[in-house]
Amino acid sequence: MTQDLSSARKFEKINGIIEKNGKSQSALIPILQAVQTEYRYLPEEILTYIATALGIPAATVFGVATFYAQFSLEPKGKYVVRVCDGTACHVRGSMPVYDAIIKKIGLKEGKFTTSDLRFTVETVACLGACGLAPVLMVNDKVYGQMTAEAAEIIIDALLKEEGLV
């Protein structure tokens, strides 16, 4: 009985998310979106809990969580910087923008998130703003006609906002 109570407390936020969205398989994506927003990733333990709470196989929950690019099983930074590398952006110089960001925040090769969980940097196939190419997005804010220098200014502003500059 004690284990059930501690488990209920541990997953109180998750229970609230499930209650808000409904206890059906059709509510799985909105539930995962809310968890992703809350934690900035989908912890394995929570995915297993969601499967049990909804009465569906854990494989189904993990399948959805790994199928959609919007979901992450790894912690993401406070600022998720997405650099478009679609055709229009690539041709107009998105890779120097990407390289400048990586250098500015000090990411090592093969890493996409800073150790302090402040920044995650990703390339994406398209941000839907080809007329503004090259484009980058920080969380939900889109920046167009980027240059390496302009990207560094954006990163500096975020660092200043954090009190780190």
ZIRAWO-V429901 format. One record per pair of residues at least 6 apart in sequence whose C-alpha atoms are under 8 Angstrom apart, sorted by sequence separation. I is the first residue (numbers start at 1). J is the second residue. D is the distance in Angstrom with one decimal. If there is no record, write none. Layout:
BEGIN
I;J;D
I;J;D
END
This chain:
BEGIN
21;27;5.8
35;41;7.4
36;42;5.6
51;57;5.9
52;58;7.5
65;71;5.8
66;72;7.3
84;90;7.5
102;108;7.9
107;113;7.3
113;119;5.6
114;120;6.5
129;135;7.0
136;142;6.0
137;143;5.9
159;165;5.9
8;15;8.0
35;42;6.6
51;58;5.1
65;72;7.3
66;73;7.6
107;114;6.3
113;120;4.1
135;142;7.0
136;143;5.3
65;73;7.6
106;114;7.8
112;120;5.4
113;121;6.5
127;135;7.3
135;143;5.7
136;144;6.6
21;30;6.8
51;60;7.9
85;94;6.1
105;114;7.6
112;121;5.3
127;136;7.8
135;144;4.5
156;165;7.3
21;31;6.4
32;42;7.4
48;58;5.7
51;61;6.2
84;94;6.7
85;95;7.3
112;122;6.8
127;137;7.9
134;144;6.1
135;145;6.1
136;146;7.2
47;58;7.3
50;61;7.7
83;94;6.9
133;144;6.0
134;145;5.1
135;146;6.0
132;144;4.7
133;145;5.2
134;146;5.4
18;31;6.2
48;61;7.7
132;145;5.2
133;146;7.2
134;147;7.8
17;31;6.3
47;61;6.5
83;97;7.7
105;119;7.7
47;62;6.9
83;98;6.2
129;144;7.8
17;34;6.8
17;35;7.6
102;121;7.4
101;121;7.9
14;35;7.3
42;65;7.7
98;123;7.8
25;54;6.6
42;71;7.1
44;73;7.2
23;53;7.3
24;54;5.9
41;71;6.8
42;72;6.0
43;73;6.1
23;54;5.3
25;56;7.1
41;72;5.0
42;73;5.0
43;74;7.6
14;46;7.7
18;50;7.9
40;72;7.9
41;73;5.6
42;74;7.1
28;61;7.5
32;65;7.4
41;74;5.8
42;75;7.8
41;75;5.0
11;46;7.9
29;64;7.6
36;71;6.8
40;75;6.1
41;76;6.3
14;50;7.8
36;72;7.7
39;75;7.9
40;76;5.6
77;113;6.1
40;77;7.4
76;113;6.3
77;114;7.1
33;71;7.6
40;78;7.8
81;119;7.1
83;121;7.6
85;123;6.1
86;124;7.2
32;71;7.9
77;116;7.9
78;117;6.3
79;118;6.0
80;119;5.9
81;120;6.0
82;121;5.9
83;122;6.2
84;123;5.7
85;124;5.8
86;125;4.7
94;133;7.9
77;117;4.2
78;118;4.9
79;119;4.8
80;120;4.7
81;121;4.7
82;122;4.8
83;123;4.7
84;124;4.9
85;125;5.4
86;126;5.1
94;134;5.3
76;117;6.4
77;118;4.5
78;119;5.9
79;120;6.3
80;121;6.0
81;122;6.2
82;123;5.5
83;124;6.1
84;125;5.9
85;126;6.6
89;130;6.8
92;133;6.4
93;134;6.3
94;135;7.3
75;117;7.5
77;119;4.3
78;120;7.6
80;122;7.6
82;124;6.3
84;126;5.5
88;130;5.8
92;134;5.8
76;119;7.3
77;120;4.8
84;127;6.0
76;120;5.7
89;133;4.7
90;134;7.0
88;133;6.1
89;134;4.1
88;134;7.1
89;135;6.5
101;148;7.6
100;148;5.4
104;152;6.6
97;146;7.0
99;148;7.8
100;149;7.7
84;134;6.9
97;147;5.7
98;148;7.6
101;151;6.5
105;155;7.8
84;135;5.7
96;147;7.6
97;148;4.3
100;151;7.2
101;152;6.3
104;155;7.5
83;135;6.4
84;136;5.9
94;146;7.6
96;148;5.9
97;149;7.9
100;152;6.7
83;136;4.4
94;147;7.9
82;136;5.5
83;137;6.5
93;147;7.6
97;151;6.3
101;155;7.3
81;136;6.9
82;137;5.1
81;137;5.7
82;138;6.4
80;137;7.9
81;138;4.5
82;139;8.0
80;138;5.6
81;139;6.5
79;138;6.2
80;139;5.2
79;139;5.9
END
